[in-house]
Amino acid sequence: MFEIEITASDETTHGAYRADVPGTEVLAELTWHARGEASAKVRVADHTFTPPQARGQGIAAKLVEAMVAD
């Protein structure tokens, strides 16, 4: 398994976690939207994508772990 660097974007109501994937120029991605009032806002994952040639390596799980950690 290789190390991946995850970057996050947060636009308050929505955002994404993205990672470069070795061997492709296509990024792996998890998108999310916020739910709840400002004091109890949570992030709800909408979608994950991993390029086909990199699937089965746990990349999407790492994106989910990054969102949960935040």
N, C-alpha and C positions, 0 to 999 in steps of 0.2 A: 504494500500500500504506500502511496505517496502522500506528502503533506500538501494541503491545499490552503490557499489564502482566501479568506472570505471577506468581502466588503459589504457594508450595509448602507442602505439609504432609508431615511425616515422623513416622510412628508406629512407627518402628524396623523393624517387619516389613512395613509397607506404607505407601503414601502416594499423593499426587496432585499434579499441577501443573494449575492452573486459570487461565483468562484471561477477562476480560470481553470481550464481542464487541459492537462498536457496532451498533445497530439491533435488538438483541434482549436480553431479560433472561436468556436461557439461556447458561450458561458453556460455553466449550470446556474439555475436560478430557483429561488423560492419567493413568491410574492405573497403579501399579506394585506389585510385591511383592519382598521381599528373598529372595535365594537364597545359600546358602553359610554358612560359619561366620563368627563375628564378625570375625575378622582378615581375611577375604577376601570379605566380603559384597558382592554386586553387586545392582543394581536391574534388574529385568526388567519391561519395559512389558507390561501386561495389555491395555490398551484405550485408544483415543483416540476422542474425539467432538468434532465441530464442528457447531454448528447449521446446518441445511441452507442457510439464506440467506447464510451466510458461508463456505461450502466453496469450495475452489479458490483460496484466498488465502494459503496457506502457514501457516495458524495451527497445524495439527497438527505441522508440521515444527518450528515454533518451540518448541512444548511438548517435543518430543523433544530438540531442541538444549539446552533448559534442563536436562533430566534428565541428559544426557550431560555437560554442564558441571559439574554437581554431583558 
